[in-house]
Amino acid sequence: MAKGRKKAVAKKRVAKKTAVVATPALAKAAKAADKASKAVSDSTAKIAAANKKLAAARKKAASAGTAAAKKAVVSARAALAKQKASLSTAKDGVREAKKMAQAANIEAKTAAAATAAADAAKAFEAALAEKAEADLVKAAVAFEAKWRAARARKDAAKVKAKAKKAAVKDKAAAKKAAAKLKSLAKPAKKKPAAKKKPAAKKKPAAKKKPVAKKKSAAKKKAKK
């Protein structure tokens, strides 16, 4: 019986720990914790000493039975109670110091996370800007190639049109030149000599009319 394939176990993503930056609040909380711990240690030692004193006072009071001995027992009990109260206060201080440390730690982590997020945003922005520059270069190269190809097609069309126009012009000029050469190749026809026109006959000079003789002044007077 063939063994089934083992299922690939999904790897758990390891959460990145945010580096906690030392802050004044953390320093203050650490100082308070040290002070509270020392107070607990001191109170514990004093309670041990007070217990010894109480035990000795009880032993003495039991053997002596005097009022002074009994009073010493009462005093030892009071001292022990005072030290126990101090220990309780010191323990409260430890708890408060722990709370302060937790709060300061949370604030520090929050601040560190905000700083990390800002740094990540800046890094991402820089990466995008760098990629944009690279893409711009690629786009510029692609655009240049496309533009050059389109321009080459347009220029080729213009060259073709101009060549066609020049060919038509050259063909017409060649045709005209061929016609002229053909006409030059034919022998020139001699023009017939122009007949001389007969000289026009001179008209006879017109006869001058005889000048009427002036009538005498006497005849004119007679007519009057």
Residue frames as a rotation matrix with the C-alpha (Angstrom) as fourth column:
MET 1
0.580 0.815 0.000 0.00
0.815 -0.580 0.000 0.00
0.000 0.000 -1.000 0.00
ALA 2
-0.196 -0.690 0.697 1.53
0.654 -0.622 -0.432 3.28
0.731 0.371 0.572 -1.13
LYS 3
-0.287 0.016 -0.958 2.15
0.875 -0.404 -0.268 5.75
-0.391 -0.915 0.102 1.54
GLY 4
0.703 0.608 0.368 0.32
0.698 -0.688 -0.198 9.06
0.132 0.396 -0.909 1.17
ARG 5
-0.164 -0.774 0.612 2.27
0.528 -0.593 -0.608 12.17
0.833 0.224 0.505 0.64
LYS 6
-0.267 -0.005 -0.964 2.96
0.933 -0.253 -0.257 14.16
-0.243 -0.967 0.072 3.72
LYS 7
0.712 0.580 0.396 1.18
0.641 -0.767 -0.030 17.42
0.286 0.275 -0.918 3.86
ALA 8
-0.318 -0.842 0.435 3.47
0.549 -0.538 -0.639 20.41
0.773 0.036 0.634 3.76
VAL 9
0.176 0.327 -0.929 3.45
0.970 -0.219 0.107 22.04
-0.169 -0.919 -0.356 7.13
ALA 10
0.601 0.116 0.791 2.81
0.401 -0.900 -0.173 25.74
0.692 0.421 -0.587 6.81
LYS 11
-0.439 -0.842 -0.314 5.62
0.776 -0.179 -0.604 27.73
0.453 -0.509 0.732 8.31
LYS 12
0.566 0.612 -0.552 4.56
0.815 -0.518 0.262 30.03
-0.125 -0.598 -0.792 11.04
ARG 13
0.308 -0.413 0.857 5.45
0.318 -0.804 -0.502 33.61
0.897 0.427 -0.116 10.46
VAL 14
-0.129 -0.443 -0.887 7.74
0.991 -0.021 -0.134 34.84
0.041 -0.896 0.442 13.15
ALA 15
0.844 0.501 0.191 6.56
0.484 -0.865 0.133 38.17
0.232 -0.019 -0.973 14.36
LYS 16
-0.105 -0.915 0.388 9.26
0.508 -0.385 -0.770 40.74
0.855 0.116 0.506 14.25
LYS 17
0.268 0.135 -0.954 10.05
0.953 -0.181 0.242 42.07
-0.140 -0.974 -0.177 17.66
THR 18
0.682 0.014 0.731 9.92
0.245 -0.946 -0.211 45.80
0.689 0.323 -0.649 17.89
ALA 19
-0.323 -0.883 -0.340 13.10
0.748 -0.018 -0.664 47.12
0.580 -0.469 0.666 19.42
VAL 20
0.750 0.586 -0.306 12.22
0.635 -0.512 0.578 49.02
0.182 -0.628 -0.756 22.58
VAL 21
-0.091 -0.753 0.651 14.07
0.319 -0.642 -0.698 52.26
0.944 0.144 0.298 22.87
ALA 22
-0.403 -0.126 -0.906 15.03
0.914 -0.021 -0.404 53.41
0.031 -0.992 0.124 26.36
THR 23
0.072 0.519 0.852 12.77
0.297 -0.826 0.479 56.25
0.952 0.218 -0.213 27.48
PRO 24
-0.653 -0.284 0.702 12.66
-0.481 -0.561 -0.674 58.47
0.585 -0.778 0.230 30.59
ALA 25
0.328 0.867 0.376 9.49
-0.904 0.173 0.390 56.66
0.273 -0.468 0.841 31.72
LEU 26
0.709 -0.140 -0.692 11.23
0.080 0.990 -0.118 53.29
0.701 0.029 0.712 31.53
ALA 27
-0.388 -0.922 0.000 14.19
0.192 -0.080 -0.978 54.64
0.902 -0.379 0.208 33.48
LYS 28
-0.412 0.327 0.850 11.88
-0.812 -0.556 -0.179 56.08
0.414 -0.764 0.495 36.14
ALA 29
0.681 0.727 -0.088 9.96
-0.640 0.649 0.411 52.79
0.356 -0.223 0.908 36.44
ALA 30
0.369 -0.640 -0.674 13.20
0.304 0.768 -0.563 50.80
0.878 0.002 0.478 36.74
LYS 31
-0.636 -0.611 0.471 14.41
-0.175 -0.480 -0.860 53.15
0.751 -0.629 0.199 39.48
ALA 32
-0.019 0.740 0.673 11.11
-0.967 -0.185 0.176 52.82
0.255 -0.647 0.718 41.37
ALA 33
0.777 0.292 -0.558 11.25
-0.247 0.956 0.156 49.01
0.579 0.017 0.815 41.06
ASP 34
-0.136 -0.916 -0.377 14.80
0.309 0.322 -0.895 48.92
0.941 -0.238 0.240 42.48
LYS 35
-0.651 -0.076 0.756 13.77
-0.555 -0.632 -0.541 51.17
0.519 -0.771 0.369 45.37
ALA 36
0.371 0.888 0.271 10.67
-0.890 0.257 0.377 49.06
0.265 -0.381 0.886 46.14
SER 37
0.606 -0.217 -0.766 12.67
0.071 0.973 -0.219 45.80
0.793 0.078 0.605 45.98
LYS 38
-0.521 -0.853 0.036 15.26
0.118 -0.113 -0.987 47.21
0.846 -0.509 0.159 48.38
ALA 39
-0.368 0.477 0.798 12.46
-0.867 -0.486 -0.110 48.34
0.336 -0.733 0.592 50.74
VAL 40
0.718 0.630 -0.295 11.02
-0.524 0.769 0.367 44.80
0.458 -0.110 0.882 50.70
SER 41
0.197 -0.741 -0.642 14.45
0.344 0.666 -0.662 43.31
0.918 -0.090 0.386 51.43
ASP 42
-0.710 -0.490 0.506 15.08
-0.229 -0.519 -0.824 45.77
0.666 -0.701 0.257 54.26
SER 43
0.007 0.819 0.573 11.60
-0.962 -0.151 0.227 45.21
0.273 -0.553 0.787 55.77
THR 44
0.705 0.211 -0.677 12.01
-0.178 0.977 0.120 41.44
0.686 0.036 0.726 55.54
ALA 45
-0.265 -0.893 -0.364 15.35
0.359 0.259 -0.897 41.64
0.895 -0.369 0.252 57.39
LYS 46
-0.698 0.040 0.715 13.83
-0.556 -0.659 -0.506 43.95
0.451 -0.751 0.483 60.02
ILE 47
0.430 0.902 0.050 10.87
-0.794 0.351 0.497 41.59
0.430 -0.253 0.867 60.51
ALA 48
0.415 -0.368 -0.832 13.29
0.250 0.926 -0.284 38.70
0.875 -0.090 0.476 61.07
ALA 49
-0.692 -0.715 0.100 15.12
0.159 -0.286 -0.945 40.76
0.704 -0.638 0.312 63.68
ALA 50
-0.372 0.649 0.664 11.82
-0.854 -0.520 0.030 41.86
0.365 -0.555 0.747 65.29
ASN 51
0.620 0.576 -0.533 10.70
-0.378 0.814 0.441 38.19
0.688 -0.071 0.722 65.49
LYS 52
-0.100 -0.755 -0.649 13.94
0.479 0.535 -0.696 37.31
0.872 -0.380 0.308 67.28
LYS 53
-0.827 -0.198 0.526 13.44
-0.265 -0.688 -0.675 40.17
0.496 -0.698 0.517 69.73
LEU 54
0.096 0.958 0.271 9.84
-0.889 -0.039 0.455 39.12
0.447 -0.285 0.848 70.36
ALA 55
0.539 0.047 -0.841 10.87
0.072 0.992 0.101 35.51
0.839 -0.115 0.531 70.97
ALA 56
-0.516 -0.808 -0.285 13.58
0.436 0.040 -0.899 36.65
0.738 -0.588 0.332 73.41
ALA 57
-0.670 0.333 0.664 11.14
-0.619 -0.744 -0.251 39.01
0.411 -0.579 0.704 75.20
ARG 58
0.450 0.870 -0.199 8.56
-0.644 0.471 0.603 36.22
0.619 -0.144 0.772 75.56
LYS 59
0.242 -0.449 -0.860 11.16
0.398 0.854 -0.334 33.84
0.885 -0.262 0.385 76.95
LYS 60
-0.790 -0.593 0.155 12.35
0.165 -0.449 -0.878 36.44
0.591 -0.668 0.452 79.42
ALA 61
-0.346 0.758 0.553 8.80
-0.838 -0.515 0.181 37.37
0.422 -0.401 0.813 80.46
ALA 62
0.546 0.560 -0.624 7.94
-0.283 0.824 0.491 33.69
0.789 -0.091 0.608 80.97
SER 63
-0.020 -0.647 -0.762 10.95
0.659 0.565 -0.497 33.12
0.752 -0.512 0.415 83.22
ALA 64
-0.919 -0.383 0.097 10.93
0.205 -0.673 -0.711 36.47
0.337 -0.633 0.697 85.07
GLY 65
-0.126 0.977 -0.172 7.24
0.927 0.178 0.331 37.27
0.354 -0.118 -0.928 85.02
THR 66
-0.515 -0.109 -0.850 7.91
0.557 -0.796 -0.236 40.91
-0.651 -0.595 0.471 85.82
ALA 67
0.580 0.769 -0.270 5.95
0.355 -0.536 -0.766 43.85
-0.733 0.348 -0.584 84.47
ALA 68
0.123 -0.635 -0.762 9.03
-0.661 -0.625 0.414 45.17
-0.740 0.453 -0.497 82.67
ALA 69
-0.806 -0.435 0.401 9.48
-0.063 0.738 0.672 41.84
-0.588 0.517 -0.622 80.94
LYS 70
-0.077 0.874 0.479 5.82
0.789 0.347 -0.506 41.77
-0.609 0.339 -0.717 79.92
LYS 71
0.616 0.258 -0.744 6.13
-0.076 -0.921 -0.382 45.39
-0.784 0.292 -0.547 78.67
ALA 72
-0.408 -0.850 -0.334 9.15
-0.565 -0.052 0.824 44.38
-0.717 0.524 -0.459 76.59
VAL 73
-0.632 0.269 0.726 7.02
0.548 0.818 0.174 41.68
-0.547 0.508 -0.665 74.95
VAL 74
0.479 0.872 -0.101 4.35
0.591 -0.406 -0.698 44.27
-0.649 0.275 -0.709 74.07
SER 75
0.351 -0.444 -0.825 7.01
-0.500 -0.834 0.236 46.60
-0.792 0.329 -0.514 72.66
ALA 76
-0.720 -0.657 0.225 8.50
-0.215 0.519 0.827 43.77
-0.660 0.547 -0.515 70.60
ARG 77
-0.207 0.746 0.634 5.08
0.804 0.498 -0.324 42.90
-0.557 0.443 -0.703 69.23
ALA 78
0.681 0.472 -0.560 4.49
0.164 -0.843 -0.512 46.57
-0.714 0.257 -0.652 68.29
ALA 79
-0.106 -0.826 -0.554 7.88
-0.628 -0.376 0.681 46.76
-0.771 0.420 -0.479 66.56
LEU 80
-0.759 -0.134 0.637 7.12
0.271 0.825 0.496 43.55
-0.592 0.549 -0.590 64.65
ALA 81
0.237 0.939 0.248 3.71
0.766 -0.024 -0.642 44.87
-0.597 0.342 -0.725 63.58
LYS 82
0.533 -0.113 -0.838 5.35
-0.291 -0.955 -0.057 48.11
-0.794 0.275 -0.542 62.41
GLN 83
-0.546 -0.825 -0.146 7.87
-0.490 0.173 0.854 46.20
-0.680 0.538 -0.499 60.31
LYS 84
-0.511 0.451 0.732 5.11
0.655 0.755 -0.007 44.05
-0.556 0.476 -0.682 58.83
ALA 85
0.605 0.733 -0.311 3.24
0.403 -0.618 -0.675 47.22
-0.687 0.283 -0.669 57.88
SER 86
0.143 -0.669 -0.729 6.44
-0.624 -0.633 0.458 48.56
-0.768 0.390 -0.508 56.29
LEU 87
-0.774 -0.412 0.481 6.84
0.027 0.737 0.675 45.29
-0.633 0.535 -0.559 54.38
SER 88
0.047 0.889 0.456 3.26
0.798 0.241 -0.552 45.54
-0.600 0.390 -0.698 53.13
THR 89
0.691 0.157 -0.706 3.92
-0.122 -0.937 -0.328 49.12
-0.713 0.312 -0.628 52.00
ALA 90
-0.322 -0.904 -0.283 7.14
-0.586 -0.045 0.809 48.03
-0.744 0.426 -0.515 50.30
LYS 91
-0.630 0.156 0.761 5.28
0.495 0.836 0.238 45.23
-0.599 0.527 -0.603 48.48
ASP 92
0.550 0.834 -0.055 2.66
0.547 -0.409 -0.730 47.74
-0.631 0.371 -0.681 47.34
GLY 93
0.354 -0.527 -0.772 5.54
-0.538 -0.790 0.293 49.83
-0.765 0.312 -0.564 46.06
VAL 94
-0.699 -0.611 0.372 6.86
-0.112 0.606 0.787 46.84
-0.707 0.508 -0.492 44.13
ARG 95
-0.117 0.752 0.648 3.44
0.826 0.436 -0.357 46.29
-0.552 0.494 -0.672 42.53
GLU 96
0.750 0.392 -0.533 3.19
0.125 -0.875 -0.467 49.98
-0.649 0.284 -0.705 41.60
ALA 97
-0.103 -0.886 -0.451 6.70
-0.592 -0.310 0.744 49.89
-0.799 0.344 -0.493 40.18
LYS 98
-0.658 -0.082 0.748 5.74
0.384 0.819 0.427 46.87
-0.648 0.568 -0.507 38.06
LYS 99
0.407 0.887 0.218 2.65
0.744 -0.184 -0.642 48.71
-0.529 0.423 -0.735 36.77
MET 100
0.582 -0.278 -0.765 4.80
-0.344 -0.936 0.079 51.73
-0.737 0.217 -0.640 35.96
ALA 101
-0.521 -0.848 0.100 7.27
-0.335 0.311 0.890 49.50
-0.785 0.430 -0.446 34.14
GLN 102
-0.334 0.482 0.810 4.49
0.745 0.661 -0.086 47.84
-0.577 0.575 -0.580 32.14
ALA 103
0.722 0.653 -0.227 2.97
0.424 -0.678 -0.601 51.21
-0.546 0.338 -0.767 31.17
ALA 104
0.298 -0.707 -0.641 6.37
-0.578 -0.668 0.468 52.63
-0.759 0.231 -0.608 30.27
ASN 105
-0.631 -0.528 0.569 7.16
0.044 0.707 0.706 49.50
-0.775 0.471 -0.423 28.26
ILE 106
0.132 0.778 0.614 3.88
0.848 0.233 -0.477 49.75
-0.514 0.583 -0.629 26.32
GLU 107
0.821 0.160 -0.548 4.52
-0.026 -0.949 -0.316 53.44
-0.570 0.273 -0.775 25.61
ALA 108
-0.122 -0.960 -0.250 8.08
-0.551 -0.144 0.822 52.69
-0.825 0.239 -0.512 24.50
LYS 109
-0.551 -0.026 0.834 6.89
0.477 0.810 0.340 49.87
-0.685 0.586 -0.434 22.22
THR 110
0.543 0.822 0.173 4.19
0.676 -0.305 -0.671 52.12
-0.499 0.482 -0.721 20.76
ALA 111
0.628 -0.388 -0.675 6.75
-0.426 -0.897 0.119 54.86
-0.651 0.213 -0.728 20.12
ALA 112
-0.466 -0.856 0.223 9.19
-0.316 0.397 0.862 52.33
-0.826 0.331 -0.456 18.64
ALA 113
-0.197 0.492 0.848 6.44
0.760 0.623 -0.185 50.91
-0.620 0.607 -0.497 16.41
ALA 114
0.816 0.510 -0.272 5.53
0.277 -0.758 -0.591 54.42
-0.508 0.407 -0.760 15.23
THR 115
0.214 -0.838 -0.503 9.18
-0.649 -0.507 0.568 55.15
-0.731 0.205 -0.651 14.48
ALA 116
-0.604 -0.421 0.677 9.57
0.110 0.797 0.594 51.83
-0.789 0.434 -0.435 12.66
ALA 117
0.260 0.797 0.545 6.41
0.785 0.155 -0.600 52.52
-0.563 0.584 -0.585 10.65
ALA 118
0.804 -0.014 -0.594 7.68
-0.206 -0.944 -0.256 55.98
-0.557 0.328 -0.763 9.72
ASP 119
-0.235 -0.967 -0.101 11.06
-0.589 0.059 0.806 54.53
-0.773 0.248 -0.583 8.71
ALA 120
-0.446 0.145 0.883 9.33
0.513 0.850 0.119 51.80
-0.734 0.506 -0.454 6.70
ALA 121
0.663 0.748 0.037 7.15
0.509 -0.414 -0.755 54.40
-0.549 0.519 -0.655 4.98
LYS 122
0.506 -0.565 -0.651 10.22
-0.601 -0.773 0.204 56.47
-0.619 0.288 -0.731 4.10
ALA 123
-0.549 -0.739 0.392 12.04
-0.267 0.599 0.755 53.39
-0.792 0.310 -0.525 2.82
PHE 124
-0.069 0.632 0.772 8.99
0.742 0.550 -0.384 52.40
-0.667 0.546 -0.507 0.75
GLU 125
0.829 0.369 -0.419 8.70
0.082 -0.822 -0.563 55.93
-0.553 0.433 -0.712 -0.63
ALA 126
0.052 -0.909 -0.413 12.40
-0.716 -0.322 0.619 55.91
-0.696 0.264 -0.668 -1.54
ALA 127
-0.594 -0.231 0.770 12.01
0.201 0.885 0.421 52.49
-0.779 0.405 -0.479 -3.21
LEU 128
0.394 0.831 0.393 9.00
0.699 0.007 -0.715 53.74
-0.596 0.557 -0.578 -5.18
ALA 129
0.713 -0.193 -0.674 10.90
-0.372 -0.919 -0.131 56.87
-0.594 0.344 -0.727 -6.25
GLU 130
-0.381 -0.923 0.048 13.83
-0.529 0.260 0.808 54.73
-0.758 0.283 -0.587 -7.38
LYS 131
-0.399 0.328 0.857 11.52
0.594 0.804 -0.031 52.39
-0.698 0.497 -0.515 -9.29
ALA 132
0.692 0.694 -0.197 9.75
0.352 -0.563 -0.748 55.39
-0.630 0.448 -0.634 -10.85
GLU 133
0.252 -0.699 -0.669 13.09
-0.689 -0.615 0.383 56.69
-0.679 0.365 -0.637 -12.12
ALA 134
-0.713 -0.524 0.466 13.92
-0.120 0.746 0.655 53.29
-0.691 0.411 -0.595 -13.61
ASP 135
-0.024 0.805 0.593 10.44
0.762 0.399 -0.511 53.01
-0.648 0.439 -0.623 -15.17
LEU 136
0.679 0.242 -0.693 10.79
-0.108 -0.900 -0.421 56.55
-0.726 0.361 -0.585 -16.54
VAL 137
-0.326 -0.876 -0.354 14.03
-0.651 -0.063 0.756 55.60
-0.685 0.477 -0.550 -18.28
LYS 138
-0.706 0.117 0.698 12.36
0.392 0.886 0.248 52.51
-0.590 0.449 -0.671 -19.77
ALA 139
0.360 0.931 0.052 9.30
0.641 -0.206 -0.739 54.51
-0.678 0.300 -0.671 -20.82
ALA 140
0.411 -0.285 -0.866 11.49
-0.469 -0.881 0.067 57.19
-0.781 0.379 -0.496 -22.38
VAL 141
-0.700 -0.711 0.063 13.43
-0.364 0.432 0.825 54.57
-0.614 0.555 -0.561 -24.35
ALA 142
-0.440 0.626 0.643 10.19
0.709 0.682 -0.178 52.91
-0.551 0.378 -0.744 -25.50
PHE 143
0.580 0.689 -0.435 8.64
0.320 -0.684 -0.656 56.25
-0.749 0.241 -0.617 -26.42
GLU 144
-0.005 -0.677 -0.736 11.76
-0.625 -0.573 0.530 57.29
-0.781 0.463 -0.420 -28.33
ALA 145
-0.845 -0.313 0.434 11.76
0.061 0.748 0.660 54.05
-0.531 0.584 -0.613 -30.30
LYS 146
-0.052 0.928 0.368 8.05
0.834 0.243 -0.496 54.38
-0.550 0.282 -0.787 -31.08
TRP 147
0.580 0.253 -0.775 8.43
-0.022 -0.946 -0.325 58.04
-0.814 0.205 -0.543 -32.03
ARG 148
-0.376 -0.822 -0.429 11.42
-0.560 -0.168 0.812 57.35
-0.739 0.545 -0.397 -34.25
ALA 149
-0.721 0.169 0.672 9.58
0.488 0.812 0.320 54.52
-0.491 0.559 -0.668 -36.03
ALA 150
0.368 0.930 0.014 6.54
0.729 -0.279 -0.625 56.72
-0.577 0.240 -0.780 -36.65
ARG 151
0.438 -0.275 -0.856 8.75
-0.351 -0.929 0.118 59.60
-0.827 0.249 -0.503 -37.80
ALA 152
-0.677 -0.725 0.127 10.69
-0.217 0.362 0.907 57.29
-0.703 0.586 -0.402 -40.09
ARG 153
-0.316 0.655 0.687 7.41
0.829 0.543 -0.136 56.14
-0.462 0.526 -0.714 -41.71
LYS 154
0.677 0.596 -0.431 6.27
0.370 -0.783 -0.500 59.74
-0.636 0.179 -0.751 -42.20
ASP 155
0.090 -0.743 -0.663 9.64
-0.541 -0.596 0.594 60.80
-0.836 0.306 -0.456 -43.61
ALA 156
-0.740 -0.333 0.585 9.71
0.211 0.710 0.672 57.78
-0.639 0.620 -0.455 -45.92
ALA 157
0.165 0.893 0.419 6.24
0.870 0.068 -0.488 58.71
-0.465 0.446 -0.765 -47.20
LYS 158
0.681 0.038 -0.731 7.39
-0.090 -0.987 -0.135 62.30
-0.726 0.158 -0.669 -47.78
VAL 159
-0.383 -0.906 -0.179 10.51
-0.433 0.005 0.902 61.11
-0.816 0.423 -0.394 -49.60
LYS 160
-0.555 0.250 0.793 8.41
0.625 0.755 0.200 58.77
-0.549 0.607 -0.575 -51.75
ALA 161
0.550 0.835 -0.021 5.93
0.657 -0.448 -0.606 61.53
-0.516 0.320 -0.795 -52.61
LYS 162
0.453 -0.459 -0.764 8.73
-0.422 -0.866 0.270 63.97
-0.785 0.200 -0.586 -53.45
ALA 163
-0.639 -0.716 0.283 10.51
-0.139 0.468 0.873 61.35
-0.757 0.518 -0.399 -55.57
LYS 164
-0.164 0.686 0.709 7.25
0.848 0.465 -0.253 60.62
-0.503 0.560 -0.658 -57.42
LYS 165
0.768 0.456 -0.449 6.69
0.254 -0.861 -0.440 64.31
-0.587 0.224 -0.778 -58.04
ALA 166
0.044 -0.860 -0.508 10.28
-0.571 -0.439 0.694 64.73
-0.820 0.259 -0.510 -59.21
ALA 167
-0.629 -0.239 0.740 9.91
0.327 0.782 0.530 61.65
-0.706 0.576 -0.413 -61.50
VAL 168
0.373 0.846 0.382 6.78
0.803 -0.089 -0.589 63.15
-0.464 0.526 -0.713 -63.11
LYS 169
0.741 -0.155 -0.654 8.58
-0.221 -0.975 -0.020 66.46
-0.634 0.159 -0.757 -63.57
ASP 170
-0.328 -0.945 -0.011 11.67
-0.425 0.137 0.895 64.73
-0.843 0.298 -0.447 -64.98
LYS 171
-0.342 0.293 0.893 9.51
0.677 0.736 0.017 62.66
-0.652 0.610 -0.450 -67.33
ALA 172
0.747 0.664 -0.020 7.78
0.502 -0.584 -0.637 65.77
-0.435 0.466 -0.770 -68.64
ALA 173
0.460 -0.665 -0.588 11.11
-0.545 -0.735 0.404 67.55
-0.701 0.135 -0.701 -69.05
ALA 174
-0.533 -0.673 0.514 12.58
-0.045 0.629 0.776 64.50
-0.845 0.390 -0.365 -70.84
LYS 175
0.091 0.684 0.724 9.56
0.832 0.347 -0.433 64.33
-0.547 0.642 -0.537 -73.15
LYS 176
0.880 0.234 -0.413 9.90
0.066 -0.922 -0.383 68.02
-0.470 0.309 -0.826 -73.93
ALA 177
0.053 -0.960 -0.274 13.62
-0.593 -0.251 0.765 67.67
-0.803 0.122 -0.583 -74.52
ALA 178
-0.461 -0.180 0.869 13.05
0.402 0.831 0.385 64.65
-0.791 0.527 -0.310 -76.82
ALA 179
0.558 0.744 0.367 10.50
0.712 -0.203 -0.672 66.60
-0.425 0.637 -0.643 -78.85
LYS 180
0.751 -0.332 -0.570 12.92
-0.371 -0.927 0.051 69.49
-0.545 0.173 -0.820 -79.19
LEU 181
-0.325 -0.919 0.222 15.76
-0.358 0.337 0.871 67.18
-0.875 0.204 -0.438 -80.24
LYS 182
-0.137 0.376 0.916 13.45
0.724 0.669 -0.166 65.56
-0.676 0.641 -0.364 -82.80
SER 183
0.865 0.500 -0.039 12.54
0.365 -0.680 -0.635 68.93
-0.344 0.535 -0.771 -84.25
LEU 184
0.410 -0.799 -0.441 16.20
-0.627 -0.598 0.500 69.90
-0.663 0.071 -0.746 -84.42
ALA 185
-0.364 -0.575 0.733 17.06
0.066 0.769 0.636 66.66
-0.929 0.280 -0.242 -86.21
LYS 186
0.462 0.608 0.646 14.66
0.726 0.159 -0.669 67.42
-0.509 0.778 -0.368 -89.16
PRO 187
-0.615 -0.690 0.381 16.24
0.784 -0.481 0.393 69.39
-0.088 0.541 0.837 -92.10
ALA 188
-0.306 0.474 -0.825 15.04
0.155 -0.831 -0.535 72.97
-0.939 -0.291 0.181 -92.23
LYS 189
0.216 0.491 0.844 12.75
0.936 0.143 -0.322 73.75
-0.278 0.860 -0.428 -95.25
LYS 190
-0.843 -0.534 -0.059 13.85
0.481 -0.799 0.361 76.62
-0.240 0.276 0.931 -97.54
LYS 191
0.086 0.875 -0.476 11.32
0.352 -0.473 -0.807 79.39
-0.932 -0.098 -0.349 -97.79
PRO 192
0.178 0.014 0.984 10.42
0.984 -0.027 -0.178 80.46
0.024 1.000 -0.019 -101.41
ALA 193
-0.824 -0.547 -0.145 11.84
0.545 -0.836 0.058 83.82
-0.153 -0.031 0.988 -102.43
ALA 194
0.036 0.866 -0.500 9.29
0.521 -0.443 -0.730 86.52
-0.853 -0.234 -0.467 -102.08
LYS 195
-0.015 0.051 0.999 8.16
0.983 -0.183 0.024 88.06
0.184 0.982 -0.048 -105.45
LYS 196
-0.819 -0.330 -0.469 9.00
0.412 -0.907 -0.082 91.66
-0.399 -0.261 0.879 -105.88
LYS 197
0.274 0.957 -0.093 5.96
0.701 -0.265 -0.662 93.81
-0.659 0.116 -0.743 -106.21
PRO 198
-0.053 -0.259 0.964 5.89
0.897 -0.436 -0.068 96.14
0.438 0.862 0.255 -109.31
ALA 199
-0.843 -0.336 -0.421 6.76
0.491 -0.798 -0.348 99.67
-0.219 -0.500 0.838 -108.52
ALA 200
0.156 0.964 -0.217 3.71
0.778 -0.255 -0.574 101.79
-0.609 -0.080 -0.789 -108.12
LYS 201
-0.189 -0.153 0.970 3.10
0.864 -0.496 0.090 104.22
0.467 0.855 0.226 -111.01
LYS 202
-0.785 -0.144 -0.603 3.45
0.458 -0.790 -0.408 107.80
-0.418 -0.596 0.686 -110.14
LYS 203
0.279 0.955 0.104 0.24
0.882 -0.212 -0.420 109.73
-0.379 0.209 -0.901 -110.40
PRO 204
-0.231 -0.341 0.911 0.33
0.729 -0.681 -0.070 112.83
0.645 0.648 0.406 -112.67
ALA 205
-0.865 -0.161 -0.475 0.55
0.452 -0.659 -0.601 116.08
-0.216 -0.734 0.643 -110.83
ALA 206
0.127 0.991 -0.051 -2.80
0.913 -0.137 -0.384 117.75
-0.387 0.002 -0.922 -110.39
LYS 207
-0.339 -0.182 0.923 -3.41
0.707 -0.696 0.123 120.75
0.620 0.694 0.365 -112.65
LYS 208
-0.747 0.009 -0.665 -3.54
0.512 -0.630 -0.584 123.98
-0.424 -0.777 0.466 -110.88
LYS 209
0.303 0.919 0.254 -6.80
0.940 -0.244 -0.237 125.80
-0.156 0.311 -0.938 -111.18
PRO 210
-0.365 -0.416 0.833 -6.50
0.603 -0.787 -0.129 129.25
0.709 0.455 0.538 -112.83
VAL 211
-0.634 0.075 -0.770 -6.66
0.666 -0.453 -0.593 132.00
-0.393 -0.889 0.237 -110.29
ALA 212
0.348 0.850 0.395 -9.78
0.934 -0.349 -0.073 134.05
0.076 0.395 -0.916 -110.78
LYS 213
-0.597 -0.561 0.573 -8.98
0.568 -0.800 -0.191 137.55
0.566 0.211 0.797 -111.83
LYS 214
-0.493 0.367 -0.789 -9.97
0.660 -0.433 -0.614 140.14
-0.567 -0.823 -0.029 -109.44
LYS 215
0.278 0.679 0.680 -12.79
0.921 -0.389 0.012 142.20
0.272 0.623 -0.734 -110.69
SER 216
-0.610 -0.531 0.588 -12.06
0.414 -0.846 -0.335 145.74
0.676 0.039 0.736 -110.92
ALA 217
-0.724 0.266 -0.636 -13.18
0.576 -0.275 -0.770 147.88
-0.380 -0.924 0.046 -108.11
ALA 218
-0.840 0.407 -0.359 -15.10
-0.505 -0.827 0.245 150.08
-0.197 0.388 0.900 -110.55
LYS 219
-0.522 0.666 -0.533 -17.37
-0.195 0.515 0.835 147.24
0.830 0.540 -0.139 -111.64
LYS 220
-0.557 0.277 -0.783 -18.13
0.781 0.495 -0.381 146.42
0.282 -0.824 -0.492 -108.08
LYS 221
-0.799 0.231 -0.555 -19.14
0.120 -0.843 -0.524 149.97
-0.589 -0.486 0.646 -107.47
ALA 222
-0.761 0.521 -0.387 -21.38
-0.600 -0.339 0.724 149.94
0.246 0.784 0.570 -110.56
LYS 223
-0.506 0.569 -0.648 -23.23
0.344 0.822 0.453 146.95
0.791 0.007 -0.612 -109.37
LYS 224
-0.640 0.251 -0.726 -23.96
0.710 -0.168 -0.684 148.74
-0.293 -0.953 -0.071 -106.26
